[in-house]
Amino acid sequence: MLLNQRIKPIAILQTIGVGGFGIVYKAENTETGQTVAVKTLLPHLTNPDAILRFLREGEFSSSIFHQNVIYV
């Protein structure tokens, strides 16, 4: 888990949720003060297929524009 760790400039604050594929954390960009979410793969899913799926999820998510969807 990444709790209380820092990935400059991101400070991991708390776990938001855990699923079958990853962990989502509430975090803060310490340079801007902006609250952000950070999603990581579960440790046992670091094989090439899982990484590719994770990257595709990010690419797809970043293409969605709607007032009820967060920016990725």
Residue pairs with C-beta under 8 A, 6 or more apart in sequence:
1 15
1 23
2 12
2 23
2 25
2 38
2 40
3 12
3 13
3 14
3 15
3 25
4 12
5 11
5 12
6 12
6 30
7 38
8 30
9 29
9 30
9 31
9 32
10 27
10 28
10 29
10 30
10 36
10 38
11 27
11 28
11 30
12 25
12 26
12 27
12 38
13 25
13 26
13 27
13 28
14 25
14 26
15 23
15 24
15 25
15 26
16 24
16 25
16 26
16 37
17 23
17 24
18 24
20 42
21 41
21 42
21 45
21 50
21 53
21 54
22 39
22 40
22 41
22 42
22 45
22 54
23 39
23 40
23 42
24 37
24 38
24 39
25 37
25 38
25 39
25 40
26 35
26 36
26 37
27 35
27 36
27 37
27 38
28 34
28 35
28 36
29 36
37 70
41 50
41 51
41 54
45 54
58 72
61 72
62 71
62 72
64 72
